[in-house]
Amino acid sequence: MNKIKRISADLIRRPSFTSFLILVVLVIVNAIIQPNFFSYRSLKSNFMSYTPLIFAAVAQGMIILSGSIDLSLGSTIALLNCLTASMLSDSNVFKVMMFGLFITLVVSGVINGLLIGKLNLSPLITTFATSAIYLGIAMIILPKAGGYVPRFLYNYYKGSFLGIIPNAFLLLILGLALWLIFSRTSAYRYIYAVGSNEDGAFASGISILKTRLFAHLFSGFFIFLAGVCVIMFTSTGDYRTGSSYTMNSIAAVVIGGISLSGGKGSMAGAVWGALILGVLNNIIFYSHASSYFQVLAKGLIIVAALCIGIIPALINNSRMKKIGGNLK
């Protein structure tokens, strides 16, 4: 019994536990108003739209864990979208995608990472400025929706592996597997250290510049994955495609229990947060509520997640007071 209590207490203290509970409740609500929610066709369609946001949330979560923030995430996706759509043909997909990965790592990883890590500029103001720059370049490359995206990319994205596993879900699993591998490295632990206490990390011999740069580079890789999924899903080039991903990724991270001050939370929470936003969209659509209600609902869920998230701290404070009282 004591072991069960310890396990339960450990789960409750985890920052991502709150978001997981909210996700379970929303899934139940969604299943009630959408009877075919768990059907294969419905799940495949949902993961086609969920996957880009999950990748964007992981990218944003990595940056925020390091004590920074990226307001240029959506504009980077827009830049990748317009750049690739303006260059793609049926015969050069691999070359264009690799070039897109290089550009994404440069603008999101190297430029943002150096400006914030090397010059010690404000992450909020810096990425706000670079967001305008990247979006402006995207608009110059493709001022109106168009370009060319090979049809087989969309067919692949909406298809399935062996007729069993949706390809969108397979891409998601492969991407999260890469994150899982990275989470076992010392660089990942350094990101937590820098985000929670930059001065302490520096005193311990951790390079702040290298850690921030690595966090932005790793984030850039997941921004690329999100952008590729958007390209395959929309099958067109449009600078407006990334407009919602910046704030939605931040919202997913907050809902998932990652502290905006950095160093606290887990990437699992970012995934739960992205799924919460996706399921919330489903609920609003199938309940025939106004799309404007989504903004209100999203705000209420964020506030609820923040309020519920302080419960573990209140429990710990109560225990400390109890221990202190016993010592007296």
C-alpha positions as CSV (number, residue, x, y, z in Angstrom):
1,M,0.0,0.0,0.0
2,N,2.8,2.4,0.9
3,K,4.5,1.6,-2.5
4,I,1.3,2.5,-4.3
5,K,1.0,5.7,-2.4
6,R,4.6,6.6,-3.3
7,I,4.0,5.9,-7.0
8,S,0.8,7.9,-6.9
9,A,2.5,10.8,-5.2
10,D,5.4,10.7,-7.7
11,L,2.9,10.8,-10.7
12,I,1.0,13.7,-9.2
13,R,4.2,15.7,-8.7
14,R,5.2,15.3,-12.4
15,P,4.4,18.5,-14.3
16,S,3.0,16.6,-17.3
17,F,0.5,14.7,-15.2
18,T,-2.0,17.5,-15.2
19,S,-2.0,17.8,-18.9
20,F,-2.4,14.1,-19.3
21,L,-5.5,14.2,-17.1
22,I,-6.9,17.1,-19.1
23,L,-6.2,15.1,-22.3
24,V,-8.1,12.1,-21.0
25,V,-11.1,14.2,-20.1
26,L,-11.2,15.9,-23.5
27,V,-10.8,12.5,-25.3
28,I,-13.8,11.2,-23.4
29,V,-15.8,14.2,-24.3
30,N,-14.7,14.0,-28.0
31,A,-15.6,10.3,-28.1
32,I,-19.1,11.1,-26.8
33,I,-19.9,13.8,-29.4
34,Q,-18.0,12.0,-32.2
35,P,-19.0,8.3,-32.1
36,N,-16.4,7.3,-34.8
37,F,-13.5,9.1,-33.0
38,F,-11.6,5.8,-32.4
39,S,-12.2,4.5,-35.9
40,Y,-9.1,3.9,-38.1
41,R,-10.1,6.5,-40.6
42,S,-10.8,9.2,-38.0
43,L,-7.5,8.5,-36.1
44,K,-5.5,8.7,-39.4
45,S,-7.1,12.0,-40.3
46,N,-6.5,13.4,-36.8
47,F,-2.9,12.5,-36.7
48,M,-2.4,14.1,-40.1
49,S,-3.3,17.4,-38.4
50,Y,-1.9,16.7,-35.0
51,T,1.6,15.7,-36.0
52,P,2.9,19.1,-37.2
53,L,1.8,20.8,-34.0
54,I,3.3,18.0,-31.9
55,F,6.7,18.5,-33.6
56,A,6.3,22.3,-33.2
57,A,5.5,21.9,-29.5
58,V,8.6,19.7,-29.0
59,A,10.7,22.3,-30.8
60,Q,9.3,25.1,-28.7
61,G,9.6,23.0,-25.5
62,M,13.3,22.4,-26.1
63,I,13.9,26.2,-26.4
64,I,11.8,27.1,-23.4
65,L,13.6,24.4,-21.3
66,S,16.9,26.1,-22.0
67,G,15.5,29.4,-20.6
68,S,14.7,31.0,-24.0
69,I,11.7,31.3,-26.3
70,D,11.2,31.2,-30.0
71,L,8.6,33.6,-31.5
72,S,10.0,32.9,-35.0
73,L,8.9,29.3,-35.1
74,G,5.9,29.9,-37.2
75,S,7.7,32.2,-39.6
76,T,10.5,29.6,-40.0
77,I,7.8,27.0,-41.0
78,A,6.4,29.6,-43.5
79,L,9.9,30.2,-44.9
80,L,10.5,26.5,-45.3
81,N,7.1,26.1,-46.9
82,C,7.5,28.8,-49.5
83,L,11.2,28.0,-50.2
84,T,10.5,24.3,-50.9
85,A,7.3,24.9,-52.9
86,S,9.1,27.3,-55.2
87,M,11.9,24.8,-55.9
88,L,10.2,21.3,-55.8
89,S,9.7,19.1,-58.8
90,D,9.0,15.4,-59.2
91,S,12.7,14.6,-59.5
92,N,14.5,16.7,-56.9
93,V,12.5,16.1,-53.7
94,F,15.4,14.8,-51.7
95,K,17.8,17.6,-52.7
96,V,15.2,20.3,-52.0
97,M,14.3,18.8,-48.6
98,M,17.9,18.6,-47.6
99,F,18.4,22.2,-48.6
100,G,15.3,23.1,-46.6
101,L,16.8,21.3,-43.6
102,F,20.0,23.2,-44.0
103,I,18.2,26.6,-44.2
104,T,16.0,25.7,-41.2
105,L,19.0,24.8,-39.1
106,V,20.7,28.0,-40.1
107,V,17.9,30.5,-39.5
108,S,16.3,28.8,-36.4
109,G,19.5,27.2,-35.0
110,V,22.6,29.2,-35.9
111,I,21.2,32.7,-36.3
112,N,18.8,32.6,-33.3
113,G,21.2,30.6,-31.2
114,L,24.2,32.9,-31.8
115,L,22.1,36.1,-31.3
116,I,20.7,34.9,-28.0
117,G,23.6,32.7,-26.7
118,K,26.7,34.7,-28.0
119,L,25.4,38.3,-27.9
120,N,23.1,37.7,-24.9
121,L,20.2,39.5,-26.6
122,S,16.7,39.2,-25.2
123,P,15.1,36.0,-26.6
124,L,11.7,37.6,-26.8
125,I,12.8,40.6,-28.7
126,T,15.3,38.8,-30.9
127,T,13.0,36.1,-32.1
128,F,10.2,38.6,-32.6
129,A,12.5,40.5,-34.9
130,T,13.8,37.4,-36.7
131,S,10.2,36.3,-37.1
132,A,9.5,39.4,-39.2
133,I,12.6,38.9,-41.2
134,Y,11.9,35.2,-42.0
135,L,8.3,35.9,-42.8
136,G,9.3,38.8,-45.1
137,I,11.7,36.5,-47.0
138,A,8.9,34.0,-47.3
139,M,6.6,36.6,-48.8
140,I,9.2,37.7,-51.3
141,I,9.8,34.1,-52.4
142,L,6.1,33.3,-52.8
143,P,3.9,36.5,-52.5
144,K,0.8,34.5,-53.1
145,A,-0.2,30.9,-52.5
146,G,1.1,28.5,-55.1
147,G,4.3,26.8,-56.1
148,Y,4.5,23.1,-56.7
149,V,4.4,20.2,-54.4
150,P,4.5,16.7,-55.9
151,R,1.3,14.8,-55.5
152,F,3.0,11.7,-54.2
153,L,4.1,13.6,-51.1
154,Y,0.5,14.2,-50.1
155,N,-0.5,10.6,-51.1
156,Y,2.3,9.4,-48.8
157,Y,1.2,11.5,-45.9
158,K,-2.4,10.4,-46.1
159,G,-1.4,6.8,-46.7
160,S,-0.4,4.0,-44.3
161,F,2.4,1.6,-43.7
162,L,1.3,-2.0,-44.7
163,G,-2.3,-0.7,-44.5
164,I,-2.1,-0.7,-40.7
165,I,0.0,2.2,-39.4
166,P,-0.9,5.7,-40.7
167,N,2.2,7.3,-42.2
168,A,1.7,10.5,-40.3
169,F,1.7,8.5,-37.0
170,L,4.8,6.6,-38.2
171,L,6.6,9.9,-38.8
172,L,5.6,11.1,-35.4
173,I,6.9,7.9,-33.7
174,L,10.2,8.2,-35.6
175,G,10.6,11.8,-34.6
176,L,9.8,11.2,-31.0
177,A,12.2,8.2,-31.0
178,L,15.0,10.6,-32.1
179,W,14.1,12.9,-29.2
180,L,14.1,9.9,-26.8
181,I,17.7,9.1,-28.0
182,F,18.7,12.7,-27.5
183,S,17.1,12.8,-24.0
184,R,19.7,10.2,-22.9
185,T,22.7,12.5,-23.7
186,S,24.6,14.9,-21.4
187,A,23.7,17.8,-23.7
188,Y,20.0,17.3,-22.8
189,R,20.8,17.5,-19.1
190,Y,22.9,20.6,-19.7
191,I,19.8,22.3,-21.3
192,Y,17.9,21.7,-18.1
193,A,20.8,23.0,-16.0
194,V,21.1,26.2,-18.1
195,G,17.4,26.8,-18.1
196,S,17.0,26.3,-14.3
197,N,20.1,28.2,-13.2
198,E,22.3,29.8,-15.8
199,D,24.9,31.1,-13.3
200,G,25.1,27.8,-11.5
201,A,25.5,26.0,-14.8
202,F,28.3,28.3,-15.8
203,A,30.0,27.9,-12.5
204,S,29.8,24.1,-13.1
205,G,31.8,24.5,-16.3
206,I,28.9,24.2,-18.7
207,S,29.2,26.3,-21.8
208,I,26.1,28.5,-22.0
209,L,26.7,29.4,-25.7
210,K,27.2,25.8,-26.8
211,T,24.1,24.6,-24.8
212,R,21.8,27.3,-26.1
213,L,23.2,26.8,-29.7
214,F,22.6,23.1,-29.4
215,A,19.1,23.6,-28.1
216,H,18.2,25.9,-31.0
217,L,19.8,23.5,-33.5
218,F,17.8,20.5,-32.1
219,S,14.7,22.7,-32.1
220,G,15.4,23.6,-35.7
221,F,15.4,19.9,-36.7
222,F,11.9,19.5,-35.2
223,I,10.7,22.7,-36.8
224,F,11.9,21.2,-40.1
225,L,9.8,18.0,-39.4
226,A,6.8,20.2,-38.6
227,G,7.3,22.2,-41.8
228,V,7.6,19.0,-44.0
229,C,4.4,17.7,-42.5
230,V,2.7,21.0,-43.3
231,I,4.0,20.8,-46.9
232,M,2.7,17.3,-47.4
233,F,-0.6,18.0,-45.7
234,T,-1.4,21.3,-47.6
235,S,0.3,20.4,-50.9
236,T,0.9,24.1,-51.6
237,G,3.2,26.9,-50.7
238,D,1.8,29.7,-48.6
239,Y,3.5,32.1,-46.2
240,R,0.4,32.0,-44.0
241,T,0.7,28.3,-43.2
242,G,3.0,28.9,-40.2
243,S,1.0,31.8,-38.6
244,S,-0.7,29.7,-35.9
245,Y,2.2,27.5,-34.9
246,T,4.1,30.0,-32.8
247,M,1.4,30.7,-30.3
248,N,-0.1,27.2,-30.4
249,S,3.3,25.7,-29.7
250,I,3.8,28.0,-26.7
251,A,0.3,27.2,-25.5
252,A,1.0,23.5,-25.8
253,V,4.2,23.8,-23.8
254,V,2.4,25.8,-21.1
255,I,-0.5,23.4,-20.9
256,G,2.0,20.5,-20.8
257,G,3.5,21.9,-17.6
258,I,6.8,23.2,-18.9
259,S,7.8,26.3,-17.0
260,L,8.3,29.5,-19.1
261,S,11.2,30.4,-16.9
262,G,13.0,27.3,-18.1
263,G,14.5,24.2,-16.6
264,K,11.3,22.6,-15.4
265,G,8.9,20.2,-17.1
266,S,9.2,17.3,-19.6
267,M,8.8,16.9,-23.4
268,A,6.0,14.5,-22.7
269,G,4.0,17.4,-21.4
270,A,4.6,19.3,-24.7
271,V,3.2,16.3,-26.6
272,W,0.1,16.1,-24.3
273,G,-0.4,19.8,-24.7
274,A,-0.4,19.6,-28.5
275,L,-2.8,16.7,-28.4
276,I,-5.1,18.7,-26.1
277,L,-5.2,21.6,-28.6
278,G,-5.9,19.1,-31.4
279,V,-8.7,17.3,-29.6
280,L,-10.1,20.6,-28.5
281,N,-10.4,21.6,-32.2
282,N,-12.3,18.4,-32.8
283,I,-14.7,19.0,-29.9
284,I,-15.5,22.6,-31.2
285,F,-16.0,21.3,-34.7
286,Y,-18.3,18.4,-33.8
287,S,-20.2,20.4,-31.2
288,H,-21.0,22.9,-34.0
289,A,-19.8,25.7,-31.8
290,S,-18.4,28.9,-33.3
291,S,-14.7,28.7,-34.3
292,Y,-14.2,31.9,-32.2
293,F,-15.0,29.8,-29.1
294,Q,-11.7,28.0,-29.7
295,V,-9.7,31.0,-28.5
296,L,-11.8,31.3,-25.3
297,A,-11.6,27.5,-24.7
298,K,-7.8,27.5,-25.2
299,G,-7.4,30.3,-22.7
300,L,-9.6,28.6,-20.1
301,I,-7.7,25.3,-20.5
302,I,-4.3,27.1,-20.1
303,V,-5.5,28.8,-16.9
304,A,-7.0,25.5,-15.7
305,A,-3.7,23.7,-16.4
306,L,-1.7,26.4,-14.5
307,C,-4.1,26.3,-11.5
308,I,-4.1,22.5,-11.3
309,G,-0.3,22.5,-11.9
310,I,0.3,24.3,-8.5
311,I,-1.4,21.4,-6.6
312,P,1.8,19.4,-6.3
313,A,3.6,22.5,-4.9
314,L,0.7,23.0,-2.4
315,I,0.9,19.4,-1.4
316,N,4.7,19.6,-0.9
317,N,4.3,22.9,1.1
318,S,1.7,21.2,3.3
319,R,4.0,18.2,3.9
320,M,6.9,20.5,4.8
321,K,4.8,22.4,7.3
322,K,3.6,19.1,8.8
323,I,7.2,17.9,9.1
324,G,8.2,21.2,10.6
325,G,5.4,21.0,13.1
326,N,6.4,17.5,14.1
327,L,10.0,18.6,14.7
328,K,8.8,21.3,17.1
